[in-house]
Amino acid sequence: MQQLADMLKSRRESLNLSAREVARRAGLDTGVIIRLERAANPTPRLENLKAIGEVLGIPAADLYAAAHALPVGQLPSLRPYMRAKYRQLPDEAVAEVESFIEQLTRRHGSGPRPHQDEH
């Protein structure tokens, strides 16, 4: 849950939004946001994560993967997947894998279209 908490708080702060404003825009109680950012909610509701993701511009599948609650048929972006599957890898290694995948997809013209892996 700490990965999810860090992802939410970091993105919220990068957008210069308060927890209260995120909650307002997502139609949630401020306490929901605060508990998630403190990793104090071990079983977040998927609809809450989706609403928060829409406010913060984070794909729902990425949030579901970070919460270890990915619904069948949905795939996260590479970074949340790598963080969920290979928790001990340092950030530099994850960035290296992302860079390699980007090079391959450019060279071979493949890979998901934007938001293809979110539905």
Secondary structure, 3 states (H helix, E strand, C coil): CHHHHHHHHHHHHHCCCCHHHHHHHHCCCHHHHHHHHCCCCCCCCHHHHHHHHHHHCCCHHHHHHHCCCCCCCCCCCHHHHHHHHCCCCCHHHHHHHHHHHHHHHHHHCCCCCCCHHHC
